[in-house]
């Protein structure tokens, strides 16, 4: 079922109609719905590897010597993945998760980003009132803005620079 969904996405069909996936996978509709009660649950399953990759990147960034450079690298990495995969972006920004595993990954991501922010705060590089989930939501906002307008490397850098400046403490 996941392979069929990936093939549909690769062919440009991002509708992820569960009935169509059942038909193409040669299984009953009930089988699909037992595994994926809705499209969001399917998107979570399709995004699991990408999410684990992001958590690993956040954990590595939290351990870098230069926390601010680690944050910059993490934000660029996360934004690039969200722009490549709208389904992953939807999972990243969602307030409610269909699967406990997705909630666990978000918690791991937020813990790593919190460590990173704490380390950056120690050097005075990041505001004290910004939390890990704020960074995730702000990044998702940038992803939306880029999808809605001109999308290219120059615009991406402008938006990331605005975010990074906004994370700095006021003088």
Helices and strands as residue ranges (DSSP letters): H 2-10, H 18-25, H 29-35, H 39-62, H 67-84, H 86-93, H 100-122, H 132-148, H 153-167
